[in-house]
Amino acid sequence: MIWALLLATACRESVEASETAPTKRDAPRIVALGDLHADYAQATKVLAGVGLIDVEGHWVGGKAVLVQTGDVMDRGPDSHKLIRFLARLATEAESAGGQVVPLLGNHEVMNLRGDWRYVDTADVQQYGGREARRQSLAPDGEDGKYLRSLSAVAHIDGTVFVHGGVHPDFANRPLDETNAAIRAAIDAPAALPAAVLGEQGPLWYRGYVLDPEPQACARLAEALDQLKAERMVVGHTTQRDGVVRSRCEGRLFAIDVGIAGPYGHHTGALEIVGDAVTALYLDPDGSIRRQSLTPQ
C-alpha cells in the first residue's frame, strides 16, 4: 500500500513536471522506424534512404515527423552514439518545423533499471567502461536524464505509436498519465510491482502482433476506441523476414523489421501521409521500394 501511494505521488509529480505526450496536428509526412538495437550504421542508412537525413547525418526532412518506437539500446555497440544522435536530430528537426519523437522501449528501461544482460561489450567500451556507463545512465547522467524525459506512448494525427502495444487496461487513462507512470516506475525499488512495466504494459505487450486476429483485433478496437485513434504502430516483436506487418484491416502495423545486424540488417520503415500508409524498403542500389498498406 505504501509503495502504491509513493508511485501515485511520483506519477502526479512527473505529469506536473513533464510536457504532454508528443503530438503534432496535420503533419505532412510521418515516418516511423522500429527497433535499432545500437546499430548506428543501419539506423542512419535507413534514415538517409527515406530522405530524412543527409550523408553527414543532419536533418533534411523539413516539416516531417520521425517517430522511433524504442529499443535503440542493447545487442549492438552504439547505444550512446544513437542516443546522442537522436537528441541532436530532434533539435535540428524542430528548427526546420519538423519533429523527432524518440520513444522508450523495454531495453532502455531495462538498462536504466540496471538490467544489462543484453549489453554488448563494445557498447560498454564506447561509454568508457562500466562505471562511466553506469554514471551516464544514472538519473543525473547525460543519457539517463535524457532517456527519463522521453515518453513511451505518442498519439500523432490519429495514430498511436508505442513500443509493445497499449492494452485496453492502459488505454482507459490519459497518455500523459501512462507515460508518467512509466517514468516513475523506472527508478522505483525493484521489489515494487509495477504493472505498467509488466508483460501487459505498453513496453512489453505483444498480443496485437502474436495473438489470433479475431481476439487481437477485438482487443485492439477496444483500445483504439478508448484512445480515440484510428490505428496503432508498434515495434518490439521482430518480423524476421524484414517485412512490415499489417493486421486488423490496417489498424495495426508491426514495424520492427530487424534493422540491426543481429536481426538481419533489414531496411524498412513506415510512412503515413494523410490516410495513405506505405511500407518503405531500401533496395541494394539505394532506391526506395514502396508497398501500399492502405486499407481498401
Buried (B, 14 or more C-beta within 10 A) or exposed (E): EEEEEBBEEBBEEBBEEBEEBBBBEEBBBBBBBBBBBBBBEBBBBBBBBBBBBEEEBEBBBEBBBBBBBBBBBBBBBBBBBBBBBBBBBBEBBEEEEBBBBBBBBBBBBBBBBEBBEBBBEEBBEBBEEEEBBBBBBBEEBBBBEBBBBBBBBBBBBBBBBBBBBBBBBBBEEEBBBBBBBBBBBBEBEEEBEBEBBEEBBBBBBBBBBEBEEEEBBEBBBBBBEBBEBEBBBBBBBBBEEBBBBBBBEBBBBBBBBBBBBBBBBBBBBBBBBEEEBBBBBBEEEEEBEEEEBEEE
